[in-house]
Amino acid sequence: MTQQSLSALIAHLTAHAPAFAQRMQAAGLTPADIRTPDDLARLPVLRKDDLITLQAQNPPFGGLLAVETQALKRVFQSPGPIYEPEADQPDYWRWASALRAAGFHADDVVLNAFGYHLTPAGAMFEEGLRAIGCTVLPGGVGNQEQQVRAMHALGVTGYVGLPSYLKALLDKADALNLPLKVTKAFVTAEPLPPSLRAELQARGVTTVRQGYGTAECGNLGYECEAENGWHIPDDVIVQICDINTGQPLPAGETGEVVVTVLHETYALVRFGTGDLSALATEPCSCGRDTPRLVGWLGRVGDAVKVRGMFLHPRQLHDLMARFPEVHRWQAVVTREAHKDYLTLEVVAPQAAHDLEERLRAAAREVLKFRLEVRRVDDLPPEAAPIRDTRTWE
């Protein structure tokens, strides 16, 4: 991005997004002070919790929307809740470049196995696939037999979704004795262990590429044929920042992924994703000259990603406030055969026999997660809200 275009973007957002203007004023900045990406570091990081608070105080977009709501194509809701606007323009979330790098082209028929209900991932990737010219089968998650039969009948050649879900579909296809033609996959929203990539490739999906993004920001990085980190697209500014000071770190050092999205619709400037990574700046063998993220290195806060969605301790506290008969509780995340499982352990000696059923139903409503409930005799008073036992070998 040129100095002039960054300055123009900051000036536009300051003029049209009141909450962003307040951020600038609080930092003692004017649009003339932000001329280069380095200048962005003068603005404090906007964190996900800040976004939730802003939207709660000034619904629905917290004063960060820089256009009229009527100008939007879609509005999504992610856990928090956080409302994400989508401008009425092709490939607003900018996934086409990542999909092209993974070998998708106009002749492909692609199963999109990301959710379409309220959350943005399904529409995000459909927009990217359509920008390339692919034909899309909007599968979402669930109804595996129905999806496999459709994939077989339509000759589906590509897949986007969770890597673990692709494995589940291949298993289902084997059980139904229905051969599939899927040879390429773009996966994200959960780790891709080398063992799972190798298994998918051995089963005919010869190209398995992963990417990185968020519900708020869209595409933030993708693998090329070298499979050596995630290339940062040229339509976003990504900084790796010290988790305490918010200041950018040198290449190779681990810090928080902080993003400035270069569009005039929504003021996502210096947005802290909460994810940890590092920058690799040495040349890539693919010939692309963009810097790369080395991969996902953890979370800044306490949120945990389960089956592709973040689970926040705050959400669990809100859920459990409905169940005063539960003395102590802890959510436990496990993983078996490349699949995540979520179990809520509760200490509730006097609770009614239907506690488990009521908790499962409330979790589906409040958390949008399916989980198992297990009564236990005791939990330590200092038990964390979430215990993640997964390994990624």
Stockholm file with secondary structure:
# STOCKHOLM 1.0

chainA/1-393         MTQQSLSALIAHLTAHAPAFAQRMQAAGLTPADIRTPDDLARLPVLRKDDLITLQAQNPPFGGLLAVETQALKRVFQSPGPIYEPEADQPDYWRWASALRAAGFHADDVVLNAFGYHLTPAGAMFEEGLRAIGCTVLPGGVGNQEQQVRAMHALGVTGYVGLPSYLKALLDKADALNLPLKVTKAFVTAEPLPPSLRAELQARGVTTVRQGYGTAECGNLGYECEAENGWHIPDDVIVQICDINTGQPLPAGETGEVVVTVLHETYALVRFGTGDLSALATEPCSCGRDTPRLVGWLGRVGDAVKVRGMFLHPRQLHDLMARFPEVHRWQAVVTREAHKDYLTLEVVAPQAAHDLEERLRAAAREVLKFRLEVRRVDDLPPEAAPIRDTRTWE
#=GR chainA/1-393 SS CCHHHHHHHHHHHHHHCHHHHHHHHHTTCCGGGCCSGGGGGGSCCEEHHHHHHHHHHSTTTTTCBCSCGGGEEEEEEETTTEEEEEESSTTTTCCHHHHHHTTCCTTCEEEECSCCSSSSHHHHHHHHHHHHTCEEEECCSSCHHHHHHHHHHHTCCEEEECHHHHHHHHHHHHHHTCCCCCCEEEECSSCCCHHHHHHHHHTTCCEEEEEEEETTTEEEEECCTTCSSEECCTTEEEEEECTTTCCBCCTTCCEEEEEEECCSSBCCCSEEEEEEECEECSCCTTCCCSCEECCCCCBSSSCEEETTEEECHHHHHHHHTTCTTCCEEEEEEEEETTEEEEEEEEECTTCCTTHHHHHHHHHHHHTSCCCEEEECSCCCTTCCSEEECCCCC
#=GC SS_cons         CCHHHHHHHHHHHHHHCHHHHHHHHHTTCCGGGCCSGGGGGGSCCEEHHHHHHHHHHSTTTTTCBCSCGGGEEEEEEETTTEEEEEESSTTTTCCHHHHHHTTCCTTCEEEECSCCSSSSHHHHHHHHHHHHTCEEEECCSSCHHHHHHHHHHHTCCEEEECHHHHHHHHHHHHHHTCCCCCCEEEECSSCCCHHHHHHHHHTTCCEEEEEEEETTTEEEEECCTTCSSEECCTTEEEEEECTTTCCBCCTTCCEEEEEEECCSSBCCCSEEEEEEECEECSCCTTCCCSCEECCCCCBSSSCEEETTEEECHHHHHHHHTTCTTCCEEEEEEEEETTEEEEEEEEECTTCCTTHHHHHHHHHHHHTSCCCEEEECSCCCTTCCSEEECCCCC
//
